[in-house]
Amino acid sequence: MNELYILISVLVILNVTLIASIIILERRHPKDSNDADYYDENGYHIYYDRRIIEAEQKRRDQVPSED
């Protein structure tokens, strides 16, 4: 009977520890990441649309300035 009490108490302690760990980790990391950091001023994704961004940059560099 004592073994059963020990087993139950160990399981309760493990569950409480797991729940406390999850709560602490949730507080440490924000839920919403700012996805706006990954987009440029034209709305292109910096990583996935990098070929489009490079082509536009080349096009801007080739156009002579109107000074």
C-alpha positions as CSV (number, residue, x, y, z in Angstrom):
1,M,0.0,0.0,0.0
2,N,2.9,2.3,0.8
3,E,4.3,1.7,-2.7
4,L,1.0,2.9,-4.2
5,Y,1.1,6.2,-2.2
6,I,4.7,6.7,-3.3
7,L,3.8,6.1,-6.9
8,I,0.8,8.5,-6.8
9,S,2.9,11.2,-5.1
10,V,5.7,10.9,-7.6
11,L,3.2,11.1,-10.5
12,V,1.5,14.2,-9.0
13,I,4.9,15.8,-8.5
14,L,5.9,15.1,-12.1
15,N,2.6,16.5,-13.4
16,V,3.0,19.7,-11.3
17,T,6.6,20.1,-12.5
18,L,5.6,19.6,-16.1
19,I,2.7,22.1,-15.9
20,A,4.9,24.6,-14.1
21,S,7.6,24.2,-16.8
22,I,5.1,24.8,-19.6
23,I,3.7,27.9,-17.9
24,I,7.2,29.3,-17.4
25,L,8.2,28.7,-21.1
26,E,5.0,30.3,-22.3
27,R,5.7,33.4,-20.4
28,R,9.2,33.6,-21.6
29,H,8.4,33.4,-25.4
30,P,5.8,35.8,-26.9
31,K,3.0,34.1,-28.7
32,D,2.9,36.5,-31.7
33,S,6.0,36.9,-33.7
34,N,6.3,40.1,-35.8
35,D,6.1,38.8,-39.3
36,A,6.5,42.3,-40.7
37,D,10.2,42.0,-40.1
38,Y,10.4,39.6,-43.0
39,Y,8.8,41.8,-45.6
40,D,10.2,44.8,-47.5
41,E,8.5,48.1,-48.2
42,N,6.9,46.6,-51.4
43,G,5.4,43.7,-49.6
44,Y,7.9,41.1,-50.9
45,H,9.2,38.4,-48.5
46,I,12.9,39.1,-47.9
47,Y,13.9,35.4,-48.2
48,Y,11.4,33.8,-50.6
49,D,11.1,36.8,-53.0
50,R,14.8,37.7,-53.1
51,R,15.1,37.1,-56.9
52,I,12.3,39.7,-57.5
53,I,13.9,42.1,-55.0
54,E,17.3,41.7,-56.7
55,A,15.8,42.3,-60.2
56,E,14.0,45.4,-59.0
57,Q,17.3,46.6,-57.4
58,K,19.2,46.1,-60.7
59,R,16.4,47.9,-62.6
60,R,16.6,50.8,-60.2
61,D,20.4,50.9,-60.5
62,Q,20.2,50.9,-64.3
63,V,17.8,53.8,-64.5
64,P,19.8,57.1,-64.8
65,S,19.1,59.6,-62.1
66,E,17.3,62.8,-63.1
67,D,19.8,65.4,-61.6
